[in-house]
Structure formats: C-alpha cells, structure tokens
Amino acid sequence: MGTLFGFFLGSPGIGEMLLIGAVAVLLFGKRLPEVGRSLGRGLVEFKKGLRDIEEQIHSSSSESESHRVEHETDYEEPMAPRFEPPRSEPRNENDEAKHDVGR
C-alpha cells in the first residue's frame, strides 16, 4: 500500500516502473513496439504544435512592437502655445466698478 500511495504523490520508483512495464507487456504483447512508436510520434507532433504556437505568439508580439514604433515615429508632439504678454497695462477690477457706477 505504501508504494502505491507513493506513486500518486511523486515520481514512480523502480518497483512501480517494473509493474507498469509488466502490465504493458501483458496488454499489448507483440504490438508494444508499435504502440511505443505511435506514442513517440504523437509526442513529437505535440511538441511541433507547441513550437508553432510559440512562434506565432512571438511573431505577433514583434509585429505589434514594430507597428507601435511606426506610430511613434509618425507622431508629432503638440507644441504649447507661445506666451505673449498683454499689450496694455493691467486694469484693476475695483477701478472698473467705480467707473461703471458713475455712468
């Protein structure tokens, strides 16, 4: 029971590997090399698929970065309006109110 429980918690030891091998031989017999080859091919195809997905993600991220750089180079920064001082003397609001009352 301890080895079976250990199999579920961690990587299988030598005893578990022998048990798995014996079950595989009993189940597949002469077809075991065929099954091994097909599992190997399936694993290779799976890795190729993952690699293709990684390349697509990498290429799309690099395309978006280059697209972003193109937009940044086409962008002109807005300029702040120039400050021009007033042409006349500043008026006091209190003086204007006195002139308006007298009228």
N, CA, C and O atoms as CSV, one atom per row, in Angstrom:
chain,resi,resn,atom,element,x,y,z
A,1,MET,N,N,0.823,-1.188,0.000
A,1,MET,CA,C,0.000,0.000,0.000
A,1,MET,C,C,0.864,1.247,0.000
A,1,MET,O,O,0.497,2.253,-0.607
A,2,GLY,N,N,2.029,1.197,0.684
A,2,GLY,CA,C,2.904,2.356,0.754
A,2,GLY,C,C,3.456,2.736,-0.619
A,2,GLY,O,O,3.558,3.922,-0.933
A,3,THR,N,N,3.818,1.730,-1.456
A,3,THR,CA,C,4.368,2.040,-2.771
A,3,THR,C,C,3.290,2.559,-3.708
A,3,THR,O,O,3.560,3.435,-4.530
A,4,LEU,N,N,2.084,2.041,-3.600
A,4,LEU,CA,C,1.004,2.517,-4.442
A,4,LEU,C,C,0.655,3.956,-4.085
A,4,LEU,O,O,0.414,4.781,-4.966
A,5,PHE,N,N,0.630,4.253,-2.785
A,5,PHE,CA,C,0.352,5.609,-2.340
A,5,PHE,C,C,1.478,6.555,-2.749
A,5,PHE,O,O,1.222,7.700,-3.121
A,6,GLY,N,N,2.720,6.081,-2.681
A,6,GLY,CA,C,3.868,6.876,-3.097
A,6,GLY,C,C,3.840,7.184,-4.579
A,6,GLY,O,O,4.342,8.226,-5.001
A,7,PHE,N,N,3.261,6.297,-5.379
A,7,PHE,CA,C,3.167,6.509,-6.824
A,7,PHE,C,C,2.300,7.729,-7.138
A,7,PHE,O,O,2.599,8.486,-8.061
A,8,PHE,N,N,1.246,7.912,-6.382
A,8,PHE,CA,C,0.348,9.039,-6.643
A,8,PHE,C,C,0.910,10.358,-6.151
A,8,PHE,O,O,0.507,11.413,-6.641
A,9,LEU,N,N,1.821,10.331,-5.205
A,9,LEU,CA,C,2.360,11.561,-4.656
A,9,LEU,C,C,3.610,12.060,-5.377
A,9,LEU,O,O,3.849,13.267,-5.418
A,10,GLY,N,N,4.392,11.180,-5.932
A,10,GLY,CA,C,5.643,11.602,-6.544
A,10,GLY,C,C,5.911,10.842,-7.816
A,10,GLY,O,O,5.014,10.227,-8.392
A,11,SER,N,N,7.159,10.890,-8.251
A,11,SER,CA,C,7.534,10.142,-9.451
A,11,SER,C,C,7.651,8.658,-9.092
A,11,SER,O,O,8.015,8.318,-7.966
A,12,PRO,N,N,7.345,7.785,-10.037
A,12,PRO,CA,C,7.380,6.350,-9.733
A,12,PRO,C,C,8.814,5.862,-9.524
A,12,PRO,O,O,9.752,6.315,-10.180
A,13,GLY,N,N,8.947,4.933,-8.597
A,13,GLY,CA,C,10.252,4.330,-8.319
A,13,GLY,C,C,10.483,3.135,-9.234
A,13,GLY,O,O,9.755,2.938,-10.206
A,14,ILE,N,N,11.506,2.335,-8.916
A,14,ILE,CA,C,11.866,1.180,-9.743
A,14,ILE,C,C,10.766,0.123,-9.710
A,14,ILE,O,O,10.435,-0.464,-10.740
A,15,GLY,N,N,10.206,-0.115,-8.541
A,15,GLY,CA,C,9.148,-1.121,-8.416
A,15,GLY,C,C,7.913,-0.754,-9.234
A,15,GLY,O,O,7.331,-1.605,-9.906
A,16,GLU,N,N,7.525,0.495,-9.174
A,16,GLU,CA,C,6.350,0.933,-9.934
A,16,GLU,C,C,6.599,0.869,-11.437
A,16,GLU,O,O,5.710,0.501,-12.205
A,17,MET,N,N,7.809,1.226,-11.850
A,17,MET,CA,C,8.138,1.185,-13.285
A,17,MET,C,C,8.083,-0.255,-13.801
A,17,MET,O,O,7.592,-0.499,-14.903
A,18,LEU,N,N,8.588,-1.217,-13.004
A,18,LEU,CA,C,8.530,-2.631,-13.400
A,18,LEU,C,C,7.081,-3.108,-13.494
A,18,LEU,O,O,6.730,-3.853,-14.408
A,19,LEU,N,N,6.254,-2.686,-12.565
A,19,LEU,CA,C,4.845,-3.058,-12.587
A,19,LEU,C,C,4.142,-2.487,-13.824
A,19,LEU,O,O,3.357,-3.185,-14.467
A,20,ILE,N,N,4.414,-1.253,-14.152
A,20,ILE,CA,C,3.828,-0.628,-15.348
A,20,ILE,C,C,4.305,-1.342,-16.603
A,20,ILE,O,O,3.518,-1.580,-17.518
A,21,GLY,N,N,5.592,-1.687,-16.654
A,21,GLY,CA,C,6.133,-2.416,-17.806
A,21,GLY,C,C,5.492,-3.781,-17.977
A,21,GLY,O,O,5.175,-4.186,-19.095
A,22,ALA,N,N,5.298,-4.496,-16.865
A,22,ALA,CA,C,4.686,-5.825,-16.926
A,22,ALA,C,C,3.244,-5.732,-17.422
A,22,ALA,O,O,2.809,-6.554,-18.228
A,23,VAL,N,N,2.507,-4.736,-16.944
A,23,VAL,CA,C,1.126,-4.555,-17.397
A,23,VAL,C,C,1.103,-4.206,-18.885
A,23,VAL,O,O,0.240,-4.688,-19.618
A,24,ALA,N,N,2.033,-3.379,-19.333
A,24,ALA,CA,C,2.090,-3.012,-20.744
A,24,ALA,C,C,2.377,-4.227,-21.617
A,24,ALA,O,O,1.764,-4.388,-22.673
A,25,VAL,N,N,3.296,-5.077,-21.193
A,25,VAL,CA,C,3.609,-6.293,-21.968
A,25,VAL,C,C,2.401,-7.211,-22.016
A,25,VAL,O,O,2.103,-7.780,-23.066
A,26,LEU,N,N,1.699,-7.367,-20.897
A,26,LEU,CA,C,0.513,-8.220,-20.875
A,26,LEU,C,C,-0.600,-7.677,-21.776
A,26,LEU,O,O,-1.280,-8.440,-22.462
A,27,LEU,N,N,-0.774,-6.376,-21.765
A,27,LEU,CA,C,-1.856,-5.785,-22.560
A,27,LEU,C,C,-1.533,-5.749,-24.055
A,27,LEU,O,O,-2.371,-6.106,-24.883
A,28,PHE,N,N,-0.303,-5.312,-24.400
A,28,PHE,CA,C,-0.001,-5.070,-25.805
A,28,PHE,C,C,0.814,-6.185,-26.456
A,28,PHE,O,O,0.736,-6.347,-27.674
A,29,GLY,N,N,1.576,-6.943,-25.714
A,29,GLY,CA,C,2.333,-8.080,-26.239
A,29,GLY,C,C,3.231,-7.697,-27.403
A,29,GLY,O,O,4.129,-6.867,-27.260
A,30,LYS,N,N,2.979,-8.318,-28.578
A,30,LYS,CA,C,3.818,-8.080,-29.756
A,30,LYS,C,C,3.649,-6.678,-30.323
A,30,LYS,O,O,4.529,-6.183,-31.027
A,31,ARG,N,N,2.546,-6.046,-30.029
A,31,ARG,CA,C,2.303,-4.703,-30.580
A,31,ARG,C,C,2.960,-3.601,-29.762
A,31,ARG,O,O,2.828,-2.426,-30.105
A,32,LEU,N,N,3.664,-3.950,-28.693
A,32,LEU,CA,C,4.281,-2.947,-27.827
A,32,LEU,C,C,5.235,-2.015,-28.577
A,32,LEU,O,O,5.182,-0.809,-28.334
A,33,PRO,N,N,6.109,-2.498,-29.478
A,33,PRO,CA,C,6.955,-1.563,-30.232
A,33,PRO,C,C,6.132,-0.592,-31.096
A,33,PRO,O,O,6.485,0.580,-31.227
A,34,GLU,N,N,5.042,-1.088,-31.681
A,34,GLU,CA,C,4.170,-0.210,-32.475
A,34,GLU,C,C,3.554,0.873,-31.612
A,34,GLU,O,O,3.509,2.041,-31.996
A,35,VAL,N,N,3.086,0.475,-30.452
A,35,VAL,CA,C,2.467,1.438,-29.533
A,35,VAL,C,C,3.503,2.478,-29.096
A,35,VAL,O,O,3.194,3.667,-29.018
A,36,GLY,N,N,4.709,2.039,-28.817
A,36,GLY,CA,C,5.777,2.960,-28.432
A,36,GLY,C,C,6.094,3.957,-29.533
A,36,GLY,O,O,6.265,5.148,-29.275
A,37,ARG,N,N,6.171,3.456,-30.780
A,37,ARG,CA,C,6.432,4.355,-31.910
A,37,ARG,C,C,5.311,5.378,-32.083
A,37,ARG,O,O,5.566,6.563,-32.296
A,38,SER,N,N,4.076,4.910,-31.990
A,38,SER,CA,C,2.956,5.838,-32.187
A,38,SER,C,C,2.899,6.866,-31.061
A,38,SER,O,O,2.570,8.028,-31.299
A,39,LEU,N,N,3.220,6.443,-29.829
A,39,LEU,CA,C,3.278,7.421,-28.737
A,39,LEU,C,C,4.407,8.426,-28.962
A,39,LEU,O,O,4.249,9.616,-28.690
A,40,GLY,N,N,5.548,7.940,-29.461
A,40,GLY,CA,C,6.660,8.845,-29.757
A,40,GLY,C,C,6.312,9.838,-30.841
A,40,GLY,O,O,6.627,11.022,-30.729
A,41,ARG,N,N,5.661,9.361,-31.895
A,41,ARG,CA,C,5.239,10.267,-32.974
A,41,ARG,C,C,4.243,11.303,-32.467
A,41,ARG,O,O,4.313,12.481,-32.816
A,42,GLY,N,N,3.324,10.839,-31.642
A,42,GLY,CA,C,2.336,11.763,-31.080
A,42,GLY,C,C,2.994,12.831,-30.229
A,42,GLY,O,O,2.604,13.997,-30.271
A,43,LEU,N,N,4.000,12.429,-29.453
A,43,LEU,CA,C,4.726,13.386,-28.627
A,43,LEU,C,C,5.484,14.394,-29.490
A,43,LEU,O,O,5.505,15.585,-29.180
A,44,VAL,N,N,6.107,13.918,-30.573
A,44,VAL,CA,C,6.829,14.814,-31.481
A,44,VAL,C,C,5.865,15.813,-32.125
A,44,VAL,O,O,6.177,17.001,-32.211
A,45,GLU,N,N,4.704,15.348,-32.576
A,45,GLU,CA,C,3.713,16.241,-33.177
A,45,GLU,C,C,3.214,17.274,-32.167
A,45,GLU,O,O,3.014,18.442,-32.502
A,46,PHE,N,N,3.018,16.831,-30.941
A,46,PHE,CA,C,2.570,17.743,-29.892
A,46,PHE,C,C,3.599,18.843,-29.663
A,46,PHE,O,O,3.244,20.016,-29.540
A,47,LYS,N,N,4.888,18.460,-29.605
A,47,LYS,CA,C,5.949,19.452,-29.407
A,47,LYS,C,C,6.035,20.407,-30.597
A,47,LYS,O,O,6.268,21.601,-30.408
A,48,LYS,N,N,5.849,19.895,-31.834
A,48,LYS,CA,C,5.854,20.764,-33.010
A,48,LYS,C,C,4.715,21.770,-32.939
A,48,LYS,O,O,4.890,22.943,-33.268
A,49,GLY,N,N,3.554,21.309,-32.510
A,49,GLY,CA,C,2.410,22.213,-32.367
A,49,GLY,C,C,2.672,23.303,-31.352
A,49,GLY,O,O,2.346,24.467,-31.584
A,50,LEU,N,N,3.265,22.927,-30.219
A,50,LEU,CA,C,3.603,23.926,-29.208
A,50,LEU,C,C,4.621,24.924,-29.740
A,50,LEU,O,O,4.512,26.124,-29.486
A,51,ARG,N,N,5.609,24.432,-30.475
A,51,ARG,CA,C,6.635,25.304,-31.031
A,51,ARG,C,C,6.020,26.286,-32.031
A,51,ARG,O,O,6.377,27.464,-32.051
A,52,ASP,N,N,5.085,25.791,-32.868
A,52,ASP,CA,C,4.420,26.668,-33.831
A,52,ASP,C,C,3.615,27.756,-33.127
A,52,ASP,O,O,3.621,28.916,-33.541
A,53,ILE,N,N,2.925,27.368,-32.062
A,53,ILE,CA,C,2.140,28.354,-31.312
A,53,ILE,C,C,3.055,29.395,-30.691
A,53,ILE,O,O,2.748,30.587,-30.725
A,54,GLU,N,N,4.180,28.960,-30.120
A,54,GLU,CA,C,5.132,29.898,-29.532
A,54,GLU,C,C,5.678,30.852,-30.588
A,54,GLU,O,O,5.823,32.045,-30.322
A,55,GLU,N,N,5.983,30.345,-31.784
A,55,GLU,CA,C,6.488,31.199,-32.865
A,55,GLU,C,C,5.437,32.207,-33.300
A,55,GLU,O,O,5.764,33.365,-33.563
A,56,GLN,N,N,4.174,31.783,-33.381
A,56,GLN,CA,C,3.112,32.709,-33.763
A,56,GLN,C,C,2.948,33.806,-32.724
A,56,GLN,O,O,2.771,34.974,-33.069
A,57,ILE,N,N,3.008,33.430,-31.457
A,57,ILE,CA,C,2.889,34.435,-30.398
A,57,ILE,C,C,4.064,35.392,-30.460
A,57,ILE,O,O,3.889,36.603,-30.327
A,58,HIS,N,N,5.261,34.859,-30.661
A,58,HIS,CA,C,6.452,35.712,-30.719
A,58,HIS,C,C,6.395,36.643,-31.925
A,58,HIS,O,O,6.717,37.825,-31.811
A,59,SER,N,N,5.983,36.111,-33.090
A,59,SER,CA,C,5.947,36.946,-34.283
A,59,SER,C,C,4.858,38.006,-34.174
A,59,SER,O,O,5.055,39.132,-34.631
A,60,SER,N,N,3.717,37.676,-33.580
A,60,SER,CA,C,2.656,38.680,-33.444
A,60,SER,C,C,3.054,39.758,-32.453
A,60,SER,O,O,2.707,40.924,-32.639
A,61,SER,N,N,3.780,39.388,-31.399
A,61,SER,CA,C,4.221,40.407,-30.449
A,61,SER,C,C,5.292,41.294,-31.068
A,61,SER,O,O,5.316,42.496,-30.801
A,62,SER,N,N,6.175,40.735,-31.886
A,62,SER,CA,C,7.196,41.572,-32.529
A,62,SER,C,C,6.571,42.458,-33.597
A,62,SER,O,O,7.031,43.580,-33.805
A,63,GLU,N,N,5.521,41.973,-34.288
A,63,GLU,CA,C,4.825,42.805,-35.263
A,63,GLU,C,C,4.119,43.965,-34.582
A,63,GLU,O,O,4.130,45.083,-35.099
A,64,SER,N,N,3.506,43.718,-33.434
A,64,SER,CA,C,2.810,44.794,-32.736
A,64,SER,C,C,3.815,45.810,-32.211
A,64,SER,O,O,3.522,47.005,-32.186
A,65,GLU,N,N,5.003,45.356,-31.788
A,65,GLU,CA,C,6.026,46.297,-31.340
A,65,GLU,C,C,6.523,47.140,-32.495
A,65,GLU,O,O,6.715,48.345,-32.331
A,66,SER,N,N,6.738,46.541,-33.669
A,66,SER,CA,C,7.203,47.322,-34.814
A,66,SER,C,C,6.105,48.268,-35.275
A,66,SER,O,O,6.397,49.382,-35.710
A,67,HIS,N,N,4.848,47.846,-35.189
A,67,HIS,CA,C,3.727,48.706,-35.552
A,67,HIS,C,C,3.654,49.886,-34.589
A,67,HIS,O,O,3.384,51.016,-34.995
A,68,ARG,N,N,3.898,49.611,-33.305
A,68,ARG,CA,C,3.877,50.662,-32.298
A,68,ARG,C,C,5.005,51.654,-32.559
A,68,ARG,O,O,4.807,52.858,-32.391
A,69,VAL,N,N,6.183,51.181,-32.966
A,69,VAL,CA,C,7.311,52.057,-33.240
A,69,VAL,C,C,6.999,52.935,-34.442
A,69,VAL,O,O,7.355,54.113,-34.449
A,70,GLU,N,N,6.332,52.379,-35.476
A,70,GLU,CA,C,5.964,53.181,-36.637
A,70,GLU,C,C,5.039,54.313,-36.228
A,70,GLU,O,O,5.203,55.440,-36.696
A,71,HIS,N,N,4.073,54.039,-35.368
A,71,HIS,CA,C,3.163,55.084,-34.923
A,71,HIS,C,C,3.895,56.140,-34.119
A,71,HIS,O,O,3.592,57.328,-34.225
A,72,GLU,N,N,4.853,55.716,-33.320
A,72,GLU,CA,C,5.583,56.675,-32.505
A,72,GLU,C,C,6.444,57.582,-33.372
A,72,GLU,O,O,6.619,58.753,-33.035
A,73,THR,N,N,6.985,57.082,-34.470
A,73,THR,CA,C,7.815,57.926,-35.310
A,73,THR,C,C,6.966,58.869,-36.157
A,73,THR,O,O,7.432,59.949,-36.519
A,74,ASP,N,N,5.733,58.486,-36.479
A,74,ASP,CA,C,4.851,59.351,-37.257
A,74,ASP,C,C,4.214,60.439,-36.399
A,74,ASP,O,O,3.668,61.405,-36.932
A,75,TYR,N,N,4.276,60.296,-35.107
A,75,TYR,CA,C,3.594,61.188,-34.185
A,75,TYR,C,C,4.424,62.437,-33.963
A,75,TYR,O,O,5.613,62.353,-33.654
A,76,GLU,N,N,3.804,63.587,-34.120
A,76,GLU,CA,C,4.479,64.846,-33.803
A,76,GLU,C,C,3.923,65.356,-32.490
A,76,GLU,O,O,2.711,65.379,-32.280
A,77,GLU,N,N,4.810,65.759,-31.620
A,77,GLU,CA,C,4.361,66.236,-30.327
A,77,GLU,C,C,3.706,67.594,-30.482
A,77,GLU,O,O,4.195,68.446,-31.223
A,78,PRO,N,N,2.598,67.797,-29.781
A,78,PRO,CA,C,1.960,69.115,-29.862
A,78,PRO,C,C,2.819,70.148,-29.162
A,78,PRO,O,O,3.456,69.871,-28.145
A,79,MET,N,N,2.822,71.317,-29.714
A,79,MET,CA,C,3.601,72.398,-29.120
A,79,MET,C,C,2.688,73.237,-28.248
A,79,MET,O,O,1.515,73.435,-28.564
A,80,ALA,N,N,3.234,73.724,-27.156
A,80,ALA,CA,C,2.472,74.592,-26.267
A,80,ALA,C,C,2.352,75.962,-26.923
A,80,ALA,O,O,3.273,76.391,-27.618
A,81,PRO,N,N,1.241,76.653,-26.715
A,81,PRO,CA,C,1.117,77.983,-27.309
A,81,PRO,C,C,2.153,78.926,-26.712
A,81,PRO,O,O,2.490,78.828,-25.532
A,82,ARG,N,N,2.642,79.818,-27.518
A,82,ARG,CA,C,3.626,80.777,-27.046
A,82,ARG,C,C,2.968,81.801,-26.144
A,82,ARG,O,O,1.833,82.218,-26.371
A,83,PHE,N,N,3.685,82.190,-25.140
A,83,PHE,CA,C,3.174,83.216,-24.238
A,83,PHE,C,C,3.481,84.578,-24.833
A,83,PHE,O,O,4.630,84.890,-25.149
A,84,GLU,N,N,2.445,85.379,-24.981
A,84,GLU,CA,C,2.636,86.758,-25.426
A,84,GLU,C,C,2.097,87.665,-24.341
A,84,GLU,O,O,0.943,87.530,-23.935
A,85,PRO,N,N,2.919,88.588,-23.868
A,85,PRO,CA,C,2.469,89.475,-22.799
A,85,PRO,C,C,1.375,90.418,-23.304
A,85,PRO,O,O,1.323,90.724,-24.495
A,86,PRO,N,N,0.513,90.872,-22.418
A,86,PRO,CA,C,-0.540,91.806,-22.843
A,86,PRO,C,C,0.065,93.107,-23.338
A,86,PRO,O,O,1.137,93.514,-22.892
A,87,ARG,N,N,-0.629,93.757,-24.263
A,87,ARG,CA,C,-0.097,94.982,-24.881
A,87,ARG,C,C,-0.437,96.237,-24.072
A,87,ARG,O,O,0.202,97.272,-24.260
A,88,SER,N,N,-1.407,96.168,-23.196
A,88,SER,CA,C,-1.771,97.350,-22.395
A,88,SER,C,C,-1.520,97.065,-20.928
A,88,SER,O,O,-1.240,95.931,-20.538
A,89,GLU,N,N,-1.624,98.107,-20.123
A,89,GLU,CA,C,-1.425,97.965,-18.687
A,89,GLU,C,C,-2.584,97.168,-18.095
A,89,GLU,O,O,-3.720,97.310,-18.548
A,90,PRO,N,N,-2.322,96.348,-17.111
A,90,PRO,CA,C,-3.415,95.616,-16.483
A,90,PRO,C,C,-4.355,96.575,-15.748
A,90,PRO,O,O,-3.921,97.572,-15.171
A,91,ARG,N,N,-5.629,96.257,-15.780
A,91,ARG,CA,C,-6.625,97.111,-15.121
A,91,ARG,C,C,-7.019,96.489,-13.791
A,91,ARG,O,O,-7.013,95.269,-13.633
A,92,ASN,N,N,-7.351,97.323,-12.866
A,92,ASN,CA,C,-7.815,96.882,-11.569
A,92,ASN,C,C,-9.336,96.751,-11.645
A,92,ASN,O,O,-10.006,97.653,-12.147
A,93,GLU,N,N,-9.879,95.658,-11.161
A,93,GLU,CA,C,-11.322,95.420,-11.240
A,93,GLU,C,C,-12.103,96.447,-10.420
A,93,GLU,O,O,-13.211,96.825,-10.800
A,94,ASN,N,N,-11.544,96.898,-9.311
A,94,ASN,CA,C,-12.227,97.889,-8.467
A,94,ASN,C,C,-12.372,99.214,-9.196
A,94,ASN,O,O,-13.401,99.878,-9.070
A,95,ASP,N,N,-11.348,99.613,-9.964
A,95,ASP,CA,C,-11.429,100.865,-10.723
A,95,ASP,C,C,-12.527,100.779,-11.775
A,95,ASP,O,O,-13.249,101.753,-11.989
A,96,GLU,N,N,-12.663,99.652,-12.425
A,96,GLU,CA,C,-13.694,99.491,-13.460
A,96,GLU,C,C,-15.075,99.561,-12.827
A,96,GLU,O,O,-15.987,100.146,-13.411
A,97,ALA,N,N,-15.248,98.985,-11.659
A,97,ALA,CA,C,-16.548,99.011,-10.988
A,97,ALA,C,C,-16.949,100.430,-10.613
A,97,ALA,O,O,-18.128,100.772,-10.697
A,98,LYS,N,N,-15.995,101.266,-10.200
A,98,LYS,CA,C,-16.274,102.669,-9.842
A,98,LYS,C,C,-16.712,103.448,-11.068
A,98,LYS,O,O,-17.617,104.278,-10.987
A,99,HIS,N,N,-16.078,103.186,-12.209
A,99,HIS,CA,C,-16.431,103.897,-13.440
A,99,HIS,C,C,-17.805,103.495,-13.923
A,99,HIS,O,O,-18.531,104.324,-14.469
A,100,ASP,N,N,-18.183,102.226,-13.732
A,100,ASP,CA,C,-19.483,101.747,-14.176
A,100,ASP,C,C,-20.606,102.314,-13.313
A,100,ASP,O,O,-21.700,102.548,-13.827
A,101,VAL,N,N,-20.377,102.542,-12.027
A,101,VAL,CA,C,-21.400,103.062,-11.123
A,101,VAL,C,C,-21.696,104.511,-11.455
A,101,VAL,O,O,-22.851,104.928,-11.376
A,102,GLY,N,N,-20.710,105.279,-11.817
A,102,GLY,CA,C,-20.887,106.699,-12.115
A,102,GLY,C,C,-21.644,106.913,-13.410
A,102,GLY,O,O,-22.135,108.023,-13.613
A,103,ARG,N,N,-21.768,106.028,-14.227
A,103,ARG,CA,C,-22.438,106.207,-15.521
A,103,ARG,C,C,-23.881,106.130,-15.415
A,103,ARG,O,O,-24.581,106.261,-16.419
